[in-house]
Amino acid sequence: MTNNKNRRIKIREAVPNDAEETAPLILNAFDTERELLGKNHEERIKTLKKLFKKTKNRVTYQDTYIAEINNETAGVLISFQGDKLSQKNRYTFLHLILTKNPIQLIRTIYIYLKQISQMASFEETKKDEMYIACLSVHPKHRRKGIAEKLLKHHEKTAKQKGYKKSSLCVHGKNHPAINLYHKKGYKEKNKIQADGIKIIKMTKNIKNQ
């Protein structure tokens, strides 16, 4: 049964027009980033759509892959080289402040500086790692092997680019995701508490996979 489901899953590169369907999935996977994107759900979705259509930031369509079942968006993967993280953080912040009014701008800068302070001792990823910035599956399509398919696609792409390690960060209470990553060979590397949320970094050696 699982094999039949996997055969219907198609992985493709994202395009800017995917913003409408991918933004809610990306937001579902975010933890500490939510507050930075906006004060409420509507504002956060609007911000994500804008970021997705732009380039070089953390959620750009350029680093995104879409999992489809019968031409319907079922999952999303955002991954990029670890040595690009600092640049992507800068571009993300730049895009954020350029879209805010004066009051929103002050709030955004305050939250950004607070998060930088909290995450200062936490190494999100390393230069020699291919980093998963987001892996999210639509609730309607869970338990269909989509997360596994996206994870496999990420690791294959990483090896093609010459990377020997894969890394990701996951919410400490997201036990289904943590169990999946453990099952696929990921090991807990580091932990941090940010805004009351435990974030776990996990890594995997993919050299011989």
C-alpha positions as CSV (number, residue, x, y, z in Angstrom):
1,M,0.0,0.0,0.0
2,T,2.8,2.4,0.9
3,N,4.6,1.7,-2.4
4,N,1.4,2.7,-4.3
5,K,1.3,6.0,-2.4
6,N,5.0,6.7,-3.0
7,R,4.6,6.2,-6.7
8,R,2.0,9.0,-6.8
9,I,4.3,11.5,-5.1
10,K,6.0,13.9,-7.5
11,I,8.9,16.2,-6.4
12,R,9.5,19.3,-8.4
13,E,11.3,22.6,-8.1
14,A,9.2,25.5,-6.8
15,V,8.3,28.6,-8.8
16,P,7.2,32.0,-7.5
17,N,3.5,31.3,-8.2
18,D,3.7,28.5,-5.6
19,A,3.6,31.1,-2.8
20,E,-0.1,30.9,-2.3
21,E,-0.1,27.2,-1.4
22,T,3.3,26.9,0.2
23,A,3.1,29.8,2.7
24,P,0.7,28.1,5.1
25,L,2.8,24.9,5.0
26,I,6.0,26.9,5.7
27,L,4.4,28.7,8.6
28,N,3.2,25.4,10.1
29,A,6.9,24.3,10.4
30,F,8.1,27.6,11.9
31,D,8.6,28.0,15.7
32,T,10.7,31.0,16.8
33,E,10.3,32.7,13.4
34,R,6.6,33.2,13.7
35,E,6.8,36.4,15.8
36,L,9.3,37.9,13.5
37,L,7.0,37.5,10.5
38,G,4.0,39.4,12.0
39,K,1.6,39.8,14.8
40,N,-1.1,37.5,13.6
41,H,-1.7,34.6,11.1
42,E,-2.9,36.8,8.3
43,E,0.2,39.1,8.5
44,R,2.6,36.2,8.7
45,I,1.1,34.5,5.7
46,K,1.3,37.8,3.7
47,T,5.0,38.2,4.7
48,L,5.9,34.7,3.8
49,K,4.3,35.0,0.3
50,K,6.4,38.1,-0.3
51,L,9.6,36.5,0.9
52,F,9.0,33.3,-1.1
53,K,8.7,35.2,-4.3
54,K,12.0,37.1,-3.7
55,T,15.5,35.7,-3.9
56,K,18.4,34.8,-1.6
57,N,16.4,34.8,1.7
58,R,15.7,31.8,4.0
59,V,12.3,30.9,2.3
60,T,12.9,31.8,-1.3
61,Y,11.4,29.6,-4.0
62,Q,14.9,29.1,-5.3
63,D,15.7,26.6,-2.5
64,T,12.3,25.1,-2.4
65,Y,11.0,21.7,-3.6
66,I,7.3,20.8,-3.8
67,A,5.8,17.4,-3.2
68,E,2.6,16.8,-5.2
69,I,0.0,14.1,-5.2
70,N,-2.3,14.3,-8.2
71,N,-1.1,17.8,-8.9
72,E,-2.0,19.0,-5.4
73,T,0.6,20.5,-3.1
74,A,1.2,18.0,-0.3
75,G,4.5,19.0,1.2
76,V,7.3,21.4,1.0
77,L,11.1,21.2,1.5
78,I,13.5,24.2,1.8
79,S,17.2,23.3,1.9
80,F,20.4,25.1,1.1
81,Q,24.2,25.0,1.8
82,G,25.2,25.7,5.3
83,D,27.7,28.3,4.2
84,K,24.9,30.4,2.8
85,L,23.0,30.8,6.1
86,S,24.5,34.1,7.2
87,Q,23.8,35.7,3.8
88,K,20.3,34.3,3.8
89,N,19.6,35.7,7.3
90,R,20.8,39.2,6.1
91,Y,18.6,39.2,3.0
92,T,15.6,37.9,5.0
93,F,16.0,40.7,7.5
94,L,16.5,43.3,4.7
95,H,13.3,42.1,3.0
96,L,11.4,42.2,6.2
97,I,12.3,45.8,7.2
98,L,11.6,47.0,3.6
99,T,8.0,45.8,3.8
100,K,7.1,47.3,7.2
101,N,5.6,50.7,8.2
102,P,7.4,52.7,10.9
103,I,5.6,51.0,13.9
104,Q,6.0,47.5,12.4
105,L,9.7,48.3,11.7
106,I,10.5,49.1,15.3
107,R,8.8,45.9,16.4
108,T,10.6,43.8,13.8
109,I,14.0,45.1,14.7
110,Y,13.4,44.5,18.4
111,I,12.3,40.9,17.8
112,Y,15.2,40.3,15.5
113,L,17.8,41.6,18.0
114,K,16.2,39.5,20.8
115,Q,16.3,36.4,18.7
116,I,19.9,37.0,17.7
117,S,20.8,37.3,21.4
118,Q,19.0,34.1,22.3
119,M,20.5,32.1,19.5
120,A,24.1,33.5,19.8
121,S,25.5,30.4,21.4
122,F,23.6,28.0,19.1
123,E,25.2,26.9,15.8
124,E,22.2,26.3,13.6
125,T,24.2,24.7,10.9
126,K,27.8,24.4,9.7
127,K,29.5,25.4,6.4
128,D,30.1,21.7,5.5
129,E,26.4,20.8,6.0
130,M,23.4,20.8,3.7
131,Y,20.7,22.4,5.8
132,I,17.0,21.7,5.9
133,A,15.4,25.0,6.8
134,C,11.9,23.7,6.4
135,L,10.1,20.4,5.9
136,S,6.4,20.5,6.2
137,V,3.5,18.2,5.1
138,H,-0.1,19.2,4.6
139,P,-2.2,17.6,7.4
140,K,-4.4,16.1,4.7
141,H,-1.5,14.2,3.3
142,R,0.3,13.0,6.4
143,R,1.2,9.3,6.8
144,K,1.7,8.9,3.1
145,G,5.5,8.8,3.0
146,I,5.8,12.4,1.8
147,A,8.2,13.5,4.6
148,E,10.4,10.5,3.9
149,K,10.4,11.2,0.1
150,L,11.4,14.9,0.7
151,L,14.1,13.9,3.1
152,K,15.5,11.4,0.6
153,H,15.4,14.1,-2.1
154,H,17.3,16.5,0.1
155,E,20.0,14.0,0.9
156,K,20.4,13.0,-2.7
157,T,20.8,16.6,-3.7
158,A,23.3,17.2,-0.9
159,K,25.5,14.4,-2.1
160,Q,25.3,15.6,-5.7
161,K,26.6,18.9,-4.5
162,G,29.5,17.2,-2.6
163,Y,28.2,17.5,0.9
164,K,28.8,14.7,3.4
165,K,26.5,15.9,6.2
166,S,22.9,17.0,6.5
167,S,21.5,19.0,9.4
168,L,18.2,20.4,10.6
169,C,16.5,22.0,13.6
170,V,13.3,20.7,15.1
171,H,10.8,21.8,17.9
172,G,11.5,19.7,21.0
173,K,7.9,18.8,21.3
174,N,7.5,17.7,17.7
175,H,7.9,14.0,18.6
176,P,6.6,12.5,15.3
177,A,9.2,14.5,13.4
178,I,12.0,13.7,15.9
179,N,11.1,10.0,15.7
180,L,11.2,10.1,11.9
181,Y,14.6,11.8,11.9
182,H,16.0,9.3,14.4
183,K,14.6,6.5,12.2
184,K,16.4,7.9,9.2
185,G,19.7,8.2,10.9
186,Y,19.8,11.7,12.4
187,K,21.3,12.2,15.8
188,E,20.7,15.0,18.3
189,K,23.7,17.4,18.3
190,N,22.7,20.4,20.3
191,K,19.8,22.0,22.1
192,I,18.7,25.5,23.0
193,Q,15.7,27.3,24.7
194,A,14.5,30.3,22.7
195,D,11.2,32.2,23.6
196,G,10.2,29.2,25.8
197,I,10.7,26.8,22.9
198,K,13.2,24.0,22.9
199,I,15.0,23.7,19.6
200,I,17.0,20.6,18.8
201,K,19.7,20.5,16.1
202,M,20.1,17.1,14.4
203,T,22.7,15.9,12.0
204,K,23.4,12.9,9.8
205,N,26.5,11.7,8.0
206,I,25.3,11.0,4.4
207,K,28.6,10.1,2.9
208,N,28.0,6.4,2.7
209,Q,24.2,6.5,2.3
